[in-house]
Amino acid sequence: MINKKTIHDSIYGSIELEETASKIIETNEFQRLNSIKQLGFTYLVFPGATHSRFEHSLGTHYLAREASSRLDLERRDVMEVSLAGLLHDIGHSPFSHALEDSMIKLYGKDHLDITVDIIEGKTPDNEVSDILGSHRKAVVDILRGKRGVLSRLISGNGDVDQIDYLARDSHYTGVALGAVDIPRILRVLSIFQGEFCVEEKGLPSFEGLMVARMLMYRTVYRHKTALITASLANDALELLNPDLEEFVGWNDCDFMSGLKTKIPKTYEAIKHRRIPKGLLVKESQEEFARLVDRLQKKIISFQYFKSPFKREVLNVLSEGEIKPMTDFSSIMQFLERELEGMGLLVFENENEEHIKDTLRQLKISSQ
């Protein structure tokens, strides 16, 4: 009997999974995502933000299949890009992006590197790689950006990953700023001379998508409380320093269990939301490093967040030719200015005034 599943999703309703995808979601590697929060420690601020990477991965799979089918791609391409959407985040650490910096420091790998290791069968007790079989290389190439339109569907401004996480995160946090017109976006996607693009009539929908992303960063993704907690958790992971083969199997509960056993102070701070003070400063990475050196005796943790702006411009199909979106709209240039890098300073309450005075003296704005 063919192994197929239908899963009801909170955003798209019933999602039908063909046999390969059905087998993948039953693996230990994929089921781990059920216990990894999509938005890390953001649930400390937005109580509804407890949705998982499992849900987001299913949503990205669905959108990749819908978009590639509407673009009349070959059946095998549709299957492989949808599998890439399903697996694109399988390598995430506990609490998703929140621990990415320390993961890179400890292992020299980000979540995409771990994802590729899983797909290629380089991790312990691997099930995913065997299920993918002859599709392994294609899925890796798509995720590594080597397959043109297929890769562009998964990664880049207006990709299906972005569309899903904005709609899903908006839904679960209750922040309406991330609302996305998904049906309209899917209808205006196109391929012209081998290039992924959007029809000119659909430009307002994509402008709305880009603005929604910027507003969600301001309101949700860079909320100070969640970032302070993530900074403490990053420091804690470096102290825990688990073996990579063990770490790739961890979920949120495993990480918190490690904290409870070995770093109880941080465990209690996160569990009971007893976190220290913090400030975000808009500075270049180099200037922020100098600021940290100056304040190092007064801070307990720090972290720098690079601009999330994706520089690959979305192409627009107009009058038989494709042009960059910036030729039609100034919104992308505006977003590049708004989505800038910034640094986080974490400190005890008693040092708050000293740090604020230092920032005032240096004429550095903070929030």
C-alpha positions in Angstrom: 0.0 0.0 0.0 1.3 3.5 -0.9 2.3 5.4 2.3 0.5 8.7 2.1 -0.6 11.1 4.7 -3.0 14.1 5.1 -2.1 16.6 7.8 -4.3 19.5 8.8 -2.3 22.7 9.0 -3.4 25.9 10.9 -2.5 28.1 7.9 -3.4 26.1 4.8 -5.9 23.5 6.0 -5.3 19.9 4.8 -1.9 19.2 3.3 -1.5 16.0 1.4 2.0 14.3 1.5 3.2 11.9 -1.1 5.0 8.7 -0.1 8.6 10.0 0.3 7.5 13.0 2.3 5.3 10.8 4.5 8.2 8.5 5.3 10.5 11.5 6.1 8.2 13.0 8.6 8.1 9.7 10.5 11.9 9.7 11.0 13.6 10.7 14.3 15.4 13.5 12.6 12.2 15.2 11.5 10.1 14.4 14.6 12.8 16.2 16.6 11.5 19.4 15.0 8.2 19.0 16.8 10.0 20.0 20.0 12.0 22.9 18.6 10.2 26.3 18.8 10.1 28.2 15.6 10.7 31.5 17.3 13.2 30.5 20.0 12.6 32.4 23.2 10.0 34.7 21.7 7.3 32.8 23.6 8.5 34.7 26.7 7.0 37.9 25.2 4.3 36.5 22.9 2.7 33.5 24.7 1.2 32.1 21.5 4.6 31.7 19.8 5.1 28.1 20.7 4.7 26.8 17.2 7.5 24.5 15.9 10.0 24.0 13.1 7.9 20.9 12.2 4.9 23.1 11.3 7.0 25.6 9.4 8.8 22.8 7.4 5.5 21.3 6.4 4.2 24.7 5.3 7.4 25.4 3.3 7.0 22.0 1.6 3.4 22.8 0.7 4.2 26.2 -0.7 7.2 24.9 -2.7 4.9 22.2 -4.2 2.1 24.7 -5.0 4.5 27.3 -6.5 6.5 24.9 -8.6 3.3 23.2 -9.9 1.9 26.6 -10.9 5.1 27.3 -12.7 4.6 24.1 -14.8 8.0 22.6 -13.8 8.8 19.0 -14.5 7.3 16.5 -12.2 10.6 15.4 -10.8 11.6 19.1 -10.2 8.3 19.7 -8.3 9.0 16.7 -6.1 12.6 17.6 -5.4 12.0 21.3 -4.6 9.1 20.3 -2.3 11.4 17.9 -0.5 14.0 20.6 -0.2 11.3 22.8 1.4 10.4 20.0 3.8 14.0 19.5 4.8 15.5 23.0 4.6 15.4 23.4 8.4 16.0 19.9 9.6 19.5 20.9 10.9 18.2 23.6 13.3 19.6 23.5 16.8 17.3 23.8 19.9 15.4 27.0 20.0 16.1 27.5 16.3 18.1 30.6 15.4 18.6 31.6 19.0 21.6 29.2 19.4 23.1 29.6 15.9 26.0 31.8 16.9 27.3 29.4 19.5 26.8 26.4 17.3 29.0 28.0 14.6 31.6 28.8 17.2 31.7 25.3 18.6 31.3 23.2 15.5 32.1 25.6 12.6 28.6 24.7 11.1 25.4 26.6 10.8 21.9 24.9 10.5 22.2 24.5 6.7 25.5 22.7 7.1 23.9 20.3 9.6 20.9 20.0 7.3 23.2 18.9 4.5 25.0 16.4 6.8 21.7 14.8 7.7 20.6 14.6 4.0 23.9 13.1 3.0 23.8 10.5 5.8 26.7 11.8 7.9 24.8 11.9 11.2 24.3 9.0 13.7 21.3 6.6 13.2 20.4 8.4 10.0 17.1 7.6 8.4 16.4 10.5 6.1 19.3 9.9 3.7 18.2 6.4 2.8 14.6 7.5 2.2 15.7 10.2 -0.2 17.7 7.8 -2.2 18.4 9.1 -5.7 16.9 12.6 -4.8 19.7 13.3 -2.2 22.1 15.2 -4.5 19.3 17.3 -6.1 17.9 18.3 -2.7 21.4 19.4 -1.5 22.1 21.3 -4.7 18.7 23.1 -4.3 19.5 24.1 -0.7 23.1 25.1 -1.6 21.7 27.5 -4.3 23.0 25.5 -7.3 19.7 24.8 -9.1 18.6 28.1 -10.5 14.8 28.6 -10.2 14.4 25.7 -7.8 16.9 27.2 -5.4 15.4 30.6 -5.8 12.0 29.3 -4.8 13.5 28.2 -1.4 15.9 31.0 -0.7 15.9 34.7 -1.7 13.6 37.7 -1.4 10.0 36.5 -1.7 10.9 32.8 -1.3 8.4 30.2 0.0 10.3 29.9 3.2 9.9 33.6 3.9 6.2 33.6 2.9 5.4 30.7 5.3 7.3 32.0 8.3 5.8 35.5 8.0 2.2 34.1 7.8 2.8 31.5 10.5 4.6 33.7 12.9 2.0 36.5 12.5 -0.7 34.0 13.2 0.8 32.5 16.3 2.1 35.7 17.9 -1.1 37.6 17.1 0.9 40.4 15.4 -1.1 41.4 12.3 1.8 43.3 10.8 3.1 40.0 9.2 -0.1 39.4 7.2 0.8 38.0 3.7 -1.5 37.6 0.7 -0.4 34.1 -0.2 -3.0 33.2 -2.8 -2.2 36.4 -4.8 1.6 35.8 -4.5 1.3 32.3 -5.9 -0.8 33.5 -8.8 1.8 36.1 -10.0 5.0 34.0 -9.9 6.6 33.4 -13.3 9.7 32.1 -15.1 11.0 34.2 -18.0 14.1 33.1 -20.0 15.1 30.8 -17.2 14.8 33.5 -14.5 12.5 33.4 -11.5 10.3 36.6 -11.4 7.0 38.1 -10.5 4.5 39.6 -12.9 4.3 43.4 -12.7 0.6 43.3 -11.7 1.7 41.3 -8.6 4.2 43.9 -7.4 2.1 45.3 -4.6 1.7 41.9 -3.0 5.5 41.5 -2.9 6.0 45.0 -1.6 3.5 44.1 1.2 5.6 40.9 1.9 8.8 42.9 2.2 7.3 45.5 4.4 5.7 42.8 6.6 9.1 41.2 7.0 10.6 44.5 8.2 7.8 45.2 10.6 8.0 41.7 12.1 11.7 42.2 12.6 11.0 45.4 14.5 8.2 44.0 16.5 8.8 40.3 17.0 12.1 38.9 15.7 14.3 41.5 17.4 12.3 41.9 20.6 14.8 42.7 23.3 13.6 40.3 25.9 13.9 37.3 23.5 17.3 38.5 22.3 18.6 38.9 25.9 17.5 35.3 26.7 19.1 34.0 23.5 22.4 35.7 24.4 22.4 33.9 27.8 21.5 30.6 26.1 24.4 31.0 23.6 26.9 31.6 26.4 25.5 28.5 28.2 25.8 26.3 25.2 29.4 27.2 24.9 29.9 26.1 28.5 27.9 22.9 28.0 29.9 22.1 24.8 28.2 18.9 23.9 29.7 16.6 21.3 28.4 17.4 17.8 27.0 13.9 17.3 25.0 14.3 20.5 24.0 17.9 19.8 22.4 17.2 16.4 19.8 15.0 18.2 18.9 17.6 20.8 15.6 19.5 21.0 14.5 22.3 23.3 13.9 20.0 26.2 17.3 18.4 25.9 19.0 21.8 26.0 17.0 22.9 29.0 17.8 19.6 30.8 21.5 20.2 30.2 21.2 23.6 31.7 19.3 22.3 34.7 22.0 19.8 35.4 25.1 21.9 34.7 24.2 25.6 34.7 21.2 25.9 37.0 21.4 29.6 37.4 20.8 30.1 33.6 18.1 27.4 33.7 16.2 29.2 36.5 16.5 32.6 34.8 15.0 31.2 31.5 12.4 29.0 33.2 11.0 31.8 35.4 11.7 34.7 33.0 14.2 36.3 35.5 16.5 37.8 32.9 18.9 40.7 33.2 18.6 44.1 31.6 19.8 44.8 28.1 20.1 47.5 25.4 20.1 47.3 21.6 22.5 49.7 19.9 22.6 50.6 16.2 26.3 50.3 15.3 28.5 48.6 12.8 30.0 45.3 13.9 33.5 46.9 14.2 32.2 49.9 16.3 30.2 47.5 18.5 33.3 45.4 19.2 35.1 48.5 20.4 32.1 49.4 22.6 32.2 46.0 24.1 35.9 46.3 24.9 35.2 49.6 26.7 32.3 48.2 28.7 33.5 44.6 29.3 33.7 45.0 33.1 30.0 46.2 33.2 28.3 43.6 30.9 27.6 40.0 31.4 26.9 39.1 27.8 26.7 40.6 24.3 25.8 39.6 20.8 25.8 41.2 17.3 23.0 40.7 14.8 23.8 41.3 11.2 21.3 42.9 8.8 18.7 40.3 7.7 18.3 42.2 4.4 18.7 39.8 1.4 20.5 41.6 -1.3 19.3 39.4 -4.1 16.8 41.7 -5.8 13.5 40.2 -6.9 13.0 40.4 -10.7 9.8 41.8 -12.2 8.4 40.7 -15.6 7.2 43.8 -17.5 6.4 44.2 -21.2 8.3 41.2 -22.3 11.5 41.8 -20.2 12.7 41.4 -16.6 13.9 44.2 -14.5 14.9 44.4 -10.9 12.2 45.3 -8.4 14.1 48.5 -7.5 13.3 49.9 -10.9 9.6 49.9 -10.0 9.6 50.6 -6.3 11.8 52.4 -3.8 10.6 50.2 -1.0 13.6 47.8 -1.3 16.0 50.7 -0.9 14.1 51.8 2.2 14.1 48.3 3.7 17.9 48.1 3.2 18.2 51.1 5.5 15.7 49.9 8.0 17.0 46.3 8.4 20.4 47.2 9.7 22.8 45.4 12.0 22.7 46.0 15.7 24.4 44.9 18.9 23.0 43.7 22.2 24.5 44.5 25.6 23.3 42.5 28.5 24.0 43.7 32.1 22.9 43.6 35.7 20.5 46.2 37.0 23.1 48.1 39.0 25.2 48.8 35.9 22.3 50.2 33.8 23.0 53.9 34.5 26.7 53.6 33.9 26.1 52.0 30.5 23.5 54.5 29.5 25.8 57.4 30.5 28.6 55.9 28.4 26.3 55.6 25.4 25.2 59.2 25.8 28.8 60.4 25.9 29.6 58.5 22.7 26.3 59.7 21.1 25.2 56.2 20.5 21.4 55.6 20.3 19.9 52.7 22.1 16.6 51.0 22.6 
